[in-house]
Amino acid sequence: MSSIDRKQLAEDRGDTDTVDADLVDALRKELVEAHEDLFETRRQLQQQHEIAAQVHRSLLPAAVRHPRIDVDVRFLPAEPLGSDYFQVRIPHDDSSACYITMCHVDGEGVAPALLASRISSEARHFIEEAFSPADMIHALNLFIYEHLHEANMNVSFMAARIDMNLRTVAYSGADHPGAILLRPDQGIAKRLPSQHTSIGMAPEILNKDSESTLQLSPEDRLLFFAEGITRGTATNGQPLGQSGLAEIAAQAMTCDLFEMFDEILEQVHQFRDGPAKEDVTLVVAGIK
């Protein structure tokens, strides 16, 4: 029986002296129960988010130490569920190739994180099937456009295939900031920009020059990054930008590859006003 029902019953019986006191006690009890229910619901939601975040992190690749290439990775989500995902894989049937893919879905929460995970799962399948980077862009675009076009989520994606025998990198990107080629004697040697618009916005997004290839040399490093790290601003409002990140990365070329991110993140932290507001996702590949 609710507090209103109890009040009506008391009035019907003529117990007018106790109506107000009973109503207050009943309302207080209902408030306590509602508070306990809300607390339990929030606890369960928090627990579900923590489990989802653990699953998210468990699917991310580890660093790679290989006779012909080293790859280090760093993922620092701004929220428990990040909306960045990446793959670093040497296929079982193509041991001379190292694939690196990275995607970002705009937004926060469960939906962007799930979509980023789904895209990364597709990318992993494409890698094992030896798709070229441009073919990955084409296949992912068709998949997203067909199944998730109405969700209207902005998706960026970058795919690169490093041939460790020929020391070349073939790459294709869709609205992704791309990558930076760093050389010990030159610093910032070249940008690897995206060639296409966002994934899933149209049935076909590949341009005529859908894929590019660069020659690499021993000790070259390729830095892949999501846009979140470049959006940090200084106290004067100046954004770090891709140029600022590239300069910091070039200075960090003096570090061992597996210590490079510590130096980059320290410099970014000194530049930025306050904590990161977006995911920080970095992958660096060192050619041997």
Secondary structure, DSSP 8 states (H G I E B T S, - for coil): --HHHHHHHHHHHT-HHHHHHHHHHHHHHHHHHHHHHHHHHHHHHHHHHHHHHHHHHHTS---EE-SSEEEEEEEE-SSSS-SEEEEEE--TT-TTEEEEEEEEESS-SHHHHHHHHHHHHHHHHHHHTT--HHHHHHHHHHHHHHHHGGG---EEEEEEEEETTTTEEEEEEES---EEEEETTTEEEEEE---B--BTSSS----SS--EEEE--TT-EEEEE-GGGGG-B-TTS-B-HHHHHHHHHHHGGGS-GGGHHHHHHHHHHHHSSSS-SS-EEEEEEEE-
